[in-house]
Amino acid sequence: MPATPTGTVAAPATPTDPAEPAELAEPGGPAAPNAPAEPDLGHHGDAEATPGLVDLAVNVRRAPMPDWLADPLTAALGELAAYPDPAPARAAVGHRHGRPPEEVLLTAGAAEGFVLIARALRDARHPVVVHPQFTEPEAALRAAGHRVDRVLLDPADGFRLDPARIPADVDLVMIGNPTNPTSVLHPADTIAALARPGRVLVVDEAFADTTIAPGVDGEPESLAARRDLPGLVVVRSLTKTWGLAGLRIGYLLGDAGLLARFAAAQPLWAVSTPALAAATACAAPVAVAAERAIAAALAADRDHLVTGVSGLPGVRVAGQPASAFVLIHTPGAAAVRDRLREQGWAVRRGDTFPGLGPDWLRIAVRDPATTDAFIDTLARILEA
């Protein structure tokens, strides 16, 4: 039973090879003959950002690496003969979030965290992924053999989450905050309301360090320091703000017993010595302060982008963007994206995200000069 536009629960997707997406299927039965094809969960923004194009498709910040990060990385190259020791990095990350080291599991990027969760929780009876969001959590679940239900949030309601939408028997929930690709930041209390005994609640906070709010010293709406919520697992990434996508470093935060189950599914020495050095450096007070300054500058650049695209005919900005990207809706967006590529610009297509379709585009926030040039190009395309 496919989801309606108001966001009812979609039927479970049959486990399949990600290269051959399945159709939506009734539980225990074959796909309907005319069911829509599954979105391509394996498609990511890096496929859009081909050489020669201005990259507004990938949400990785590109800026000179600060010395406090570059120096430990360089020093780590002299230690590669020894096996990696994650203990110092676990302690540093735990200290940052007010947790003991055993409540931290370092991973080769957030994507590995989703794979570990999916493999370790094979006994989950009713997993649900809240969409639109990053597709790797569902892809990992499906690859591990799970049948997955989707809760599709409503664009007419700004993609806001109503905890009552999650069925009571669900024992595994995956949701992003702020959510990629919508850039919507859900209130922490709303997310926390999903937690309950017997349920694992996975919150993807890969972009939490890009958010800021007046009067809030740290990351607004983050649950990273919450130790009182049963079954909570927070997924974090260090690759976005610090431009470390090629290094692969992230981590999970949660109950020590639960993290031990995930660690049992992880290969030995999964996180390299340079990546561990990066995790330690990025947990230091100087890094946290730098993140807050970057988030403040990003907010101004994001407002500039939102103002510009909102003034274009037929363009609607989704929700209230709070992260490093903005989701827009415009009729014929697939053709617009092709025209943008012809003009030298790469943006992220929206139809590979469950709950969206071909009339959606995701645009990365860049500096005002780049944004102005992009808006000029987009305006000419829309007026043609």
Residue pairs with C-beta under 8 A, 6 or more apart in sequence:
1 10
1 11
1 24
1 26
2 10
2 11
2 24
2 35
2 36
3 9
3 10
3 150
3 152
3 355
5 154
5 156
6 154
6 156
7 151
7 152
7 153
7 154
7 165
7 355
8 152
9 128
9 149
9 150
9 151
9 165
9 167
10 24
10 149
10 150
10 151
10 152
10 354
11 24
11 25
11 26
11 27
11 149
12 25
12 27
12 147
12 148
12 149
13 22
13 24
13 25
13 38
13 138
13 142
13 147
13 148
13 150
14 22
14 25
14 31
14 147
15 22
15 142
15 143
15 144
15 145
15 146
15 147
16 22
16 142
18 41
18 42
18 139
18 142
18 143
19 42
21 37
21 38
21 39
21 40
21 41
22 31
22 38
23 31
23 32
23 35
23 36
23 37
23 38
24 31
24 32
24 35
24 36
24 38
25 31
25 32
25 35
26 32
27 147
39 135
39 351
39 352
39 353
39 354
39 356
40 352
41 135
41 136
41 138
41 139
41 142
41 352
42 135
42 139
43 135
43 349
43 352
44 135
45 57
45 58
45 59
45 348
45 362
45 364
46 57
46 58
48 57
48 58
48 346
48 347
48 348
48 349
49 55
49 57
49 58
49 346
50 346
52 344
53 341
53 344
53 345
53 346
54 344
54 345
54 346
54 370
54 373
54 374
55 346
55 364
56 345
56 346
56 347
56 348
56 363
56 364
56 366
56 370
56 374
57 346
57 347
57 348
57 362
57 364
58 245
58 348
58 364
59 180
59 207
59 240
59 323
59 324
59 325
59 364
60 239
60 240
60 243
60 245
61 240
61 241
61 242
61 243
61 294
61 324
62 243
63 243
65 73
65 242
65 243
66 290
68 281
68 284
68 286
68 287
69 242
69 278
69 281
69 282
69 287
72 277
72 278
72 280
72 281
73 247
73 274
73 277
73 278
73 281
75 277
76 273
76 274
76 276
76 277
77 274
79 273
80 273
82 273
83 269
84 269
84 271
84 272
84 273
84 276
85 276
86 106
86 271
86 276
87 101
88 276
88 280
89 106
89 271
89 276
89 277
89 279
89 280
89 283
90 101
90 102
90 104
90 105
90 106
91 101
92 279
92 280
92 283
92 284
93 104
93 106
93 251
93 279
93 280
93 283
94 100
94 101
94 103
94 104
95 283
96 283
96 288
97 104
97 224
97 225
97 253
98 225
98 227
99 225
99 227
99 253
100 256
102 256
102 259
102 260
103 227
103 253
103 254
103 255
103 256
103 259
104 251
104 252
104 253
104 259
105 113
105 116
105 251
105 252
105 259
105 262
105 263
105 266
106 249
106 250
106 251
106 271
106 275
106 276
106 279
107 113
107 116
107 249
107 250
107 251
107 252
107 266
107 270
107 271
108 248
108 249
108 250
108 270
108 271
108 272
108 275
109 237
109 239
109 245
109 248
109 249
109 250
110 136
110 204
110 206
110 235
110 236
110 237
110 239
110 250
111 136
111 140
111 250
112 248
112 250
112 266
112 270
113 235
113 250
113 251
113 252
113 262
114 136
114 137
114 139
114 140
114 141
114 174
114 202
114 204
114 235
115 140
115 143
115 144
115 265
116 252
116 262
116 263
116 265
116 266
117 137
117 140
117 200
117 202
117 233
117 252
117 262
118 137
118 140
118 141
118 143
118 144
118 146
119 144
119 265
120 261
120 262
120 264
120 265
121 127
121 172
121 200
121 261
122 144
122 145
122 146
124 146
124 171
124 172
124 200
125 169
125 171
126 149
126 167
126 169
126 170
126 171
126 172
127 141
127 146
127 147
127 148
127 149
127 170
127 171
127 172
127 173
127 174
128 148
128 149
128 150
128 151
128 166
128 167
128 170
128 172
128 173
128 174
129 137
129 138
129 141
129 148
129 149
129 150
129 151
129 173
129 174
129 175
129 354
130 150
130 151
130 153
130 161
130 166
130 173
130 174
130 175
130 176
131 138
131 150
131 151
131 152
131 153
131 353
131 354
131 355
132 152
132 153
132 159
132 179
132 181
132 182
132 350
132 353
132 354
132 355
132 356
133 174
133 175
133 176
133 179
133 180
133 181
133 182
133 204
133 353
134 176
134 179
134 180
134 181
134 204
134 206
135 352
135 353
135 354
137 174
137 202
137 204
138 148
138 150
138 174
138 354
141 148
141 174
142 148
149 167
149 170
150 354
150 355
151 165
151 166
152 354
152 355
153 159
153 160
153 161
153 182
153 355
154 160
155 318
155 319
155 329
158 184
158 318
158 319
158 320
159 179
159 182
159 184
159 318
159 319
160 184
160 186
160 319
161 175
161 186
161 190
161 191
163 190
163 193
163 194
166 173
166 194
170 199
171 198
171 199
171 200
172 199
172 200
172 202
173 194
173 199
173 200
173 201
173 202
174 202
174 204
175 186
175 191
175 194
175 201
175 202
175 203
175 204
176 203
176 204
176 205
176 206
176 207
177 185
177 186
177 191
177 203
177 204
177 205
177 208
177 221
177 222
177 223
178 184
178 185
178 186
178 207
178 208
178 210
178 211
178 221
178 322
178 323
179 185
179 186
179 204
180 204
180 206
180 207
180 323
180 325
180 362
181 325
181 327
181 348
181 350
181 353
181 356
181 360
181 362
182 318
182 319
182 327
183 318
183 319
183 321
183 322
183 323
183 324
183 325
183 326
183 327
184 318
184 319
184 320
184 321
184 322
185 211
185 220
185 221
185 320
185 322
185 323
186 221
187 221
188 220
188 221
188 222
188 223
188 226
191 201
191 203
191 221
191 223
192 223
192 226
192 229
194 201
195 201
195 229
195 230
195 231
195 232
196 230
196 231
197 230
197 231
198 230
198 231
199 230
199 231
200 231
200 233
200 258
201 229
201 231
201 232
201 233
202 233
202 235
203 223
203 232
203 233
203 234
203 235
204 235
205 219
205 222
205 223
205 224
205 234
205 235
205 236
206 235
206 236
206 237
206 240
206 250
207 237
207 240
207 323
207 324
208 219
208 221
208 222
208 224
208 236
209 219
209 240
209 241
209 291
209 294
209 295
210 240
210 241
210 294
210 295
210 298
210 322
210 323
210 324
211 219
211 220
211 221
211 222
211 295
211 322
211 323
212 219
212 220
212 292
212 295
212 296
212 298
212 299
213 220
213 221
217 292
218 288
218 292
222 234
223 229
223 232
223 234
224 234
224 236
224 253
226 232
231 255
231 258
232 254
232 255
233 252
233 253
233 254
233 255
233 258
233 259
234 252
234 253
234 254
235 250
235 251
235 252
236 250
236 251
236 252
236 253
237 249
237 250
238 244
238 249
238 250
238 251
238 278
238 279
238 282
239 245
239 247
239 248
239 249
239 250
240 324
241 291
241 294
242 278
242 282
244 275
244 278
247 272
247 274
247 275
247 278
248 271
248 272
248 275
249 271
249 275
249 276
249 278
249 279
251 279
252 259
252 262
271 279
281 287
298 324
298 365
301 365
301 366
301 367
301 368
301 371
302 321
302 323
302 324
302 326
302 365
304 368
304 371
305 326
305 363
305 365
305 366
305 371
305 375
306 317
306 321
306 326
308 371
308 372
308 375
309 315
309 317
309 326
309 328
309 363
309 375
309 378
310 316
310 317
312 330
312 375
312 378
312 379
312 382
313 382
313 383
314 330
314 331
314 382
315 328
315 329
315 330
315 378
315 382
316 328
316 329
316 330
317 326
317 327
317 328
318 326
318 327
318 328
318 329
318 360
319 327
321 327
324 364
324 365
325 348
325 362
325 363
325 364
325 365
326 362
326 363
326 365
327 350
327 360
327 361
327 362
327 363
328 360
328 361
328 362
328 363
329 359
329 360
330 336
330 359
330 361
330 382
331 359
332 359
333 349
333 350
333 358
333 359
333 360
333 361
334 349
334 351
334 358
334 359
336 361
336 378
336 381
336 382
337 347
337 349
337 361
339 381
339 384
340 346
340 347
340 377
340 378
340 381
343 377
343 381
344 377
345 374
345 377
345 378
347 361
347 362
347 363
348 361
348 362
348 363
348 364
349 358
349 360
349 361
349 362
350 356
350 357
350 358
350 359
350 360
350 361
350 362
351 357
351 358
351 360
353 360
363 374
365 371
366 374
